[in-house]
Amino acid sequence: MTKLNRYELRNAVEKIDGYYLPRPHERNKTDAFERAKHECLASLRQQIHKIESVTFEQFTSKDSRK
């Protein structure tokens, strides 16, 4: 397991915390944490996939900018 410095740890915890909403059917906080971590990672993977699919032409088009 990778040793994180305090800033990296805080950043990772904040990302997981955005998905950490214990549900009634979850037996304990560990189950809720594991689900939240899984959902967070799935979301980040989707974001990476979307970023990887952007072409230079799309990046520089007027429609892609504010």
N, C-alpha and C positions, 0 to 999 in steps of 0.2 A: 504494500500500500504506500502511496506517495505521501511524503510529509509535506504539509502545506504550511506556509507562513501565515501569520494572523490575518493578513489582508486577503489572501487567497481563500482561506477558510471562511472568513466573513462573507465574501462574495458567493461562494458555493452554498453556504447556509441560507443566504437571502434568496437565492434562486429556488432552492428546495422549499423554503417556507412559503413561497407563493402558491404552492400546490398542496400544502399541508393543512387540510381541513378534515379532521377525523370524521368518519362516517359511522352511523349507528351500528352497521354490521361488522365493522372492524373490531376484532377481539381486544386489541391493545394498541398502545401508541407506536409500538415497533411496526405493526402491520401498516398503520397509517403513514409512518415515515417511509417505509419501503415502497408503498404505492406512490407517494408524493415524489420520491426520488426517481422512480421509473417513469412517471408522467413528465417530469422535468427533463429527463434525458431524451425521451421521445420527442418532446417539443424542440429541444436544441438540435436533435438530428434532422428534424424537418426544416428548421431554419438553415442549417448548413446545406442541405440538399437544394433549397431554394436559392441560396447565395451562389452555390457552385453552378447553377444553371443560368445565371445572368451572363449575357455576352457583353463585350465592350460596346457594341452598337446600342444595346438596351441601356447600358450604364450612361452613355453620353447623349441619349435622346432627350429632347425637351420634355416629353411626357413623363419621364422617370424622375424628374427634379421638381422641386417646389416652385 
